[in-house]
Amino acid sequence: MRFLHSRGGRYTEEDAKAILVQILSVVSFCHLQGVVHRDLKPENFLFTSGGENADMKLIDFGLSDFIRPDERLNDIVGSAYYVAPEVLHRSYSMEADIWSIGVITYILLCGSRPFWARTESGIFRSVLRSDPNFDDMPWPSVSPEAKDFVKRLLNKDYRKRMTSVQALAHPWLRDDSRPIPLDILIYRLLKSYLHASPFKRAALKALSKALTEDELVYLRAQFRLLEPNRDGSVSLENFKMALAQNATEAMGESRVPDILNAV
């Protein structure tokens, strides 16, 4: 067995993509169960063998926590280089894991950290105030899709950050032969829509006509996972069944199903 960080240096885009698909797949499963890891870093991903195509395991759940729908955590935990801005502001959720994956991706593609300083406080200042460097080598030779992918993970506004499932559906990683997992975000959006005023619903309907092709690909994949009725519609029961098919004991502990009881 070997750790992800043991190889060192930068990875080719193809090798990085193969690694990130595994990372995002396991993190999306954790998030659907209502589990936030809070310490994602290369050292916590373990290859099960020395082969080039070895599977990976996520280890060290010592800082992980169950998180209820709409809950915000406030304790500062994790490894300094991988901590999200909102963690330092003491109000964060699953999006903090996505930031950490963004840092890992940056390192895989260029071999250096996006935020660096000699002290922990200096690193935190860099995370809060600085932007990653995409100008120096090797970034000019990195594909535009890969750079867009990293930037959408390292968005300081957590509300604009991709989810792990959205990242799997991003053009840089997208593979039509690979199924996209169920995204907990769909349930949050459902709750938000059903609690919205008629005016806001009308505005959302208008905005839906301006969705990009990438966004439509993601939403179509999520819609298919809900196993729509013969007439092409989905009911609350469809949402419940899709969640039940992915349920574990952890999901009950984090009270993820409560998000449906509230709609």
TIMIKOL-376151 format. One record per residue (C-alpha): residue in one letter; x, y, z. Coordinates in Angstrom, 1 decimal. Each point is the difference from the previous one (the first is absolute). Layout:
# residues N
TORKOL   type       c1       c2       c3
TORKOL      A        X        Y        Z
...
This chain:
# residues 263
TORKOL   type       c1       c2       c3
TORKOL      M      0.0      0.0      0.0
TORKOL      R      1.1      3.6     -0.5
TORKOL      F     -1.3      3.5      0.7
TORKOL      L     -1.0      2.4     -2.7
TORKOL      H      2.7      2.5      1.0
TORKOL      S      2.8     -2.6     -0.1
TORKOL      R      0.6      0.4     -3.7
TORKOL      G      0.6      3.7      0.1
TORKOL      G      0.4      2.3     -3.0
TORKOL      R     -2.9      0.9     -2.4
TORKOL      Y     -2.3     -2.4     -1.7
TORKOL      T     -1.1      0.0     -3.6
TORKOL      E     -3.6      1.1     -0.5
TORKOL      E     -1.1     -3.5     -0.8
TORKOL      D      1.6     -1.4      3.1
TORKOL      A     -1.5      2.8      2.1
TORKOL      K     -3.4     -0.6     -1.4
TORKOL      A      0.1     -3.7      0.9
TORKOL      I      0.9      0.9      3.6
TORKOL      L     -2.6      2.8      0.3
TORKOL      V     -2.8     -2.2     -1.3
TORKOL      Q      0.7     -2.4      2.9
TORKOL      I      0.3      2.8      2.6
TORKOL      L     -3.2      1.8     -1.1
TORKOL      S     -1.9     -3.3     -0.1
TORKOL      V      0.8     -0.9      3.5
TORKOL      V     -0.6      3.5      1.3
TORKOL      S     -3.4      0.3     -1.8
TORKOL      F     -1.0     -3.2      1.8
TORKOL      C      1.1      1.4      3.3
TORKOL      H     -1.9      3.2     -0.6
TORKOL      L     -3.2     -1.8     -1.0
TORKOL      Q      0.2     -1.8      3.3
TORKOL      G      0.3      3.3      1.8
TORKOL      V      3.7     -0.5      0.9
TORKOL      V      2.6      2.7     -0.4
TORKOL      H      3.6     -1.1      0.1
TORKOL      R      1.7      3.3      1.0
TORKOL      D      3.6     -1.2     -0.6
TORKOL      L      0.3     -0.8     -3.7
TORKOL      K      3.6      0.0     -1.1
TORKOL      P      2.3     -2.2     -2.1
TORKOL      E      1.3     -1.9      3.1
TORKOL      N     -3.5     -1.2      0.7
TORKOL      F     -0.5     -1.8     -3.3
TORKOL      L      1.6     -3.4     -0.2
TORKOL      F      0.6     -2.1     -3.1
TORKOL      T     -0.9     -3.6      0.7
TORKOL      S      2.9     -1.3     -2.0
TORKOL      G      3.1      1.3     -1.9
TORKOL      G     -1.5     -0.4     -3.4
TORKOL      E     -0.8      3.0     -2.3
TORKOL      N     -3.7     -0.7      0.0
TORKOL      A     -0.3     -0.8      3.7
TORKOL      D     -3.2      0.9      1.9
TORKOL      M      0.1      2.6      2.7
TORKOL      K     -1.3      0.1      3.5
TORKOL      L     -0.8      3.1      2.1
TORKOL      I      1.4     -0.4      3.5
TORKOL      D      0.1      1.9      3.3
TORKOL      F     -3.5      1.0      0.9
TORKOL      G      1.1      1.2      3.4
TORKOL      L     -1.1      3.6     -0.8
TORKOL      S     -3.1     -1.0     -1.9
TORKOL      D     -3.5      0.9      1.2
TORKOL      F     -3.6     -0.7     -0.7
TORKOL      I     -1.7      3.2     -1.3
TORKOL      R     -3.7      0.5     -0.1
TORKOL      P     -1.8      1.7     -2.9
TORKOL      D      0.6      3.8      0.2
TORKOL      E      2.4     -0.4      2.9
TORKOL      R      3.2      2.1      0.2
TORKOL      L      3.1     -1.1      1.9
TORKOL      N      2.2      2.5      1.8
TORKOL      D      3.1     -1.7      1.3
TORKOL      I      3.3      0.6     -1.8
TORKOL      V      1.4     -3.5     -0.9
TORKOL      G      2.0     -1.5     -2.9
TORKOL      S      3.5      0.5     -1.4
TORKOL      A      0.9      3.6     -0.6
TORKOL      Y      0.9     -0.2     -3.8
TORKOL      Y     -3.4     -1.6     -0.7
TORKOL      V     -2.3      2.0      2.2
TORKOL      A     -2.8      1.9     -1.7
TORKOL      P     -0.6      3.8      0.6
TORKOL      E     -3.4     -0.6      1.6
TORKOL      V      1.6     -2.4      2.6
TORKOL      L      2.1      2.9      1.1
TORKOL      H     -3.1      2.1      0.2
TORKOL      R     -1.5     -2.7      2.3
TORKOL      S     -3.1     -0.7     -2.2
TORKOL      Y      0.3     -2.9     -2.4
TORKOL      S     -1.6     -3.2     -1.4
TORKOL      M      0.9     -2.6     -2.6
TORKOL      E      1.3      2.6     -2.4
TORKOL      A      3.2      0.2      2.1
TORKOL      D      0.9     -3.5     -1.2
TORKOL      I     -0.4      1.1     -3.6
TORKOL      W      2.5      2.9      0.6
TORKOL      S      2.5     -2.6      1.4
TORKOL      I     -0.5     -2.1     -3.2
TORKOL      G      0.7      3.2     -2.0
TORKOL      V      3.4      0.4      1.8
TORKOL      I      0.8     -3.7     -0.6
TORKOL      T     -0.8      0.5     -3.7
TORKOL      Y      2.2      3.1     -0.3
TORKOL      I      2.9     -2.0      1.6
TORKOL      L     -0.6     -3.0     -2.3
TORKOL      L      0.1      2.3     -3.1
TORKOL      C      3.0      2.2      0.8
TORKOL      G      1.9     -1.6      2.9
TORKOL      S     -0.3      2.9      2.4
TORKOL      R     -2.5      1.4      2.5
TORKOL      P     -2.4      2.8     -1.0
TORKOL      F      0.3      1.7      3.4
TORKOL      W      3.4      0.0      1.8
TORKOL      A      1.7      1.8      2.9
TORKOL      R      2.6     -0.9      2.7
TORKOL      T     -2.5      0.0      2.9
TORKOL      E     -3.5     -1.3      0.5
TORKOL      S     -1.4      3.6      0.5
TORKOL      G      1.7      1.0     -3.2
TORKOL      I     -1.6     -2.9     -1.9
TORKOL      F     -3.4      1.0      1.4
TORKOL      R      0.6      3.6     -1.2
TORKOL      S      0.9     -1.3     -3.4
TORKOL      V     -3.2     -2.1     -0.2
TORKOL      L     -2.1      2.9      0.9
TORKOL      R      1.6      2.7     -2.1
TORKOL      S      2.0     -1.5     -2.8
TORKOL      D     -1.0     -1.6     -3.3
TORKOL      P      1.7     -3.1     -1.5
TORKOL      N      2.7      0.7     -2.6
TORKOL      F     -1.0     -1.3     -3.5
TORKOL      D      2.6      2.0     -1.9
TORKOL      D      3.3     -1.7      0.8
TORKOL      M      1.1     -3.3     -1.5
TORKOL      P     -1.4     -2.6     -0.5
TORKOL      W     -3.4      1.7     -0.1
TORKOL      P      0.3      1.6     -3.5
TORKOL      S      0.2     -3.6     -1.3
TORKOL      V     -2.9     -1.3      2.1
TORKOL      S     -3.3     -0.3     -1.9
TORKOL      P     -2.7      2.7      0.5
TORKOL      E     -2.5     -2.6      1.2
TORKOL      A      2.4     -1.1      2.8
TORKOL      K      0.7      3.6      1.1
TORKOL      D     -3.8      0.7      0.0
TORKOL      F     -0.5     -3.1      2.1
TORKOL      V      2.5      1.1      2.6
TORKOL      K     -1.3      3.5      0.2
TORKOL      R     -3.6     -1.2      0.5
TORKOL      L      1.2     -2.1      3.0
TORKOL      L      2.1      2.8      1.4
TORKOL      N     -2.7      2.7     -0.1
TORKOL      K      0.2      1.9      3.3
TORKOL      D     -3.8      0.3      0.0
TORKOL      Y     -1.1     -3.5      1.1
TORKOL      R     -3.5      0.6     -1.5
TORKOL      K      1.6      0.2     -3.5
TORKOL      R      2.2     -3.1      0.5
TORKOL      M     -0.8     -3.2     -1.9
TORKOL      T     -1.3     -3.0      2.0
TORKOL      S      1.9     -3.2     -0.3
TORKOL      V     -2.6     -1.3     -2.4
TORKOL      Q      0.0      3.1     -2.1
TORKOL      A      3.8     -0.3     -0.2
TORKOL      L     -0.4     -3.6     -1.3
TORKOL      A     -2.3      1.5     -2.7
TORKOL      H      2.5      2.8     -0.9
TORKOL      P      1.2     -0.2     -3.7
TORKOL      W      3.5     -0.7      1.2
TORKOL      L     -1.0     -3.2      1.8
TORKOL      R     -3.3     -0.9     -1.8
TORKOL      D     -0.2     -3.5     -1.3
TORKOL      D     -3.4     -1.0     -1.4
TORKOL      S      0.7     -3.7      0.7
TORKOL      R      0.5      0.7      3.7
TORKOL      P     -3.2      0.5      2.1
TORKOL      I     -0.4      3.2      2.0
TORKOL      P     -0.9     -0.6      3.6
TORKOL      L     -3.0      1.6      1.8
TORKOL      D      0.8      3.5      1.4
TORKOL      I     -1.3      1.2      3.3
TORKOL      L     -0.2      3.5     -1.5
TORKOL      I     -3.1     -1.1     -2.0
TORKOL      Y     -1.9     -0.5      3.3
TORKOL      R      1.1      3.4      1.3
TORKOL      L     -1.2      1.6     -3.2
TORKOL      L     -3.3     -1.8      0.2
TORKOL      K     -0.5      1.3      3.6
TORKOL      S      1.0      3.5     -1.0
TORKOL      Y     -2.4      0.0     -3.0
TORKOL      L     -3.0     -1.3      1.9
TORKOL      H      0.5      2.6      2.8
TORKOL      A      0.5      2.9     -2.5
TORKOL      S     -2.6      2.7     -0.7
TORKOL      P     -1.9     -0.1     -3.3
TORKOL      F      2.0      2.9     -1.2
TORKOL      K      3.3     -1.8      0.7
TORKOL      R     -1.3     -3.1     -1.6
TORKOL      A     -0.8      1.9     -3.2
TORKOL      A      3.5      1.6      0.1
TORKOL      L      1.6     -3.4      0.4
TORKOL      K     -2.0     -1.3     -3.0
TORKOL      A      1.2      2.8     -2.1
TORKOL      L      3.6     -0.5      1.0
TORKOL      S     -0.3     -3.7     -0.8
TORKOL      K     -0.2      0.9     -3.7
TORKOL      A      3.5      1.5      0.2
TORKOL      L      1.7     -3.1      1.3
TORKOL      T      3.2     -1.0     -1.7
TORKOL      E      0.5     -3.3     -1.8
TORKOL      D      2.2     -1.2      2.8
TORKOL      E     -2.7      0.8      2.6
TORKOL      L     -2.6     -1.8     -2.1
TORKOL      V      2.1     -3.1     -0.3
TORKOL      Y      0.3     -0.1      3.8
TORKOL      L     -3.7      0.6      0.6
TORKOL      R     -1.1     -2.6     -2.6
TORKOL      A      2.2     -2.6      1.7
TORKOL      Q     -1.5      0.8      3.4
TORKOL      F     -3.5     -0.1     -1.5
TORKOL      R      0.6     -3.5     -1.3
TORKOL      L      1.2     -1.2      3.4
TORKOL      L     -3.4      1.0      1.4
TORKOL      E     -1.6     -2.6     -2.3
TORKOL      P     -2.8      2.3     -1.4
TORKOL      N     -3.5     -1.3     -0.5
TORKOL      R     -1.3     -1.0     -3.4
TORKOL      D     -1.2      3.5     -0.7
TORKOL      G      3.4      1.4      0.6
TORKOL      S     -0.9      1.5      3.4
TORKOL      V      1.6     -0.5      3.4
TORKOL      S     -1.8      0.0      3.3
TORKOL      L      1.1      0.2      3.6
TORKOL      E     -0.1     -3.8      0.0
TORKOL      N      2.6     -0.1     -2.7
TORKOL      F      2.3      2.1      2.1
TORKOL      K     -0.6     -2.2      3.0
TORKOL      M      0.7     -3.2     -1.9
TORKOL      A      3.2      1.3     -1.5
TORKOL      L      1.3      1.0      3.4
TORKOL      A     -1.0     -3.4      1.5
TORKOL      Q      1.9     -1.9     -2.7
TORKOL      N      3.2      1.8      1.1
TORKOL      A     -0.6     -0.1      3.8
TORKOL      T      2.4     -1.2      2.6
TORKOL      E     -0.1      0.2      3.8
TORKOL      A      2.1      3.2     -0.2
TORKOL      M     -2.9      1.6     -1.9
TORKOL      G     -2.3     -0.6      2.9
TORKOL      E      2.6      1.4      2.4
TORKOL      S      0.4      3.2     -1.9
TORKOL      R     -3.8      0.2     -0.5
TORKOL      V      0.2      0.7     -3.7
TORKOL      P     -3.5     -1.4     -0.6
TORKOL      D     -1.3      2.9      2.1
TORKOL      I      0.5      2.2     -3.0
TORKOL      L     -2.9     -1.8     -1.6
TORKOL      N     -2.2      0.0      3.1
TORKOL      A      0.3      3.8      0.0
TORKOL      V     -1.4      0.5     -3.5
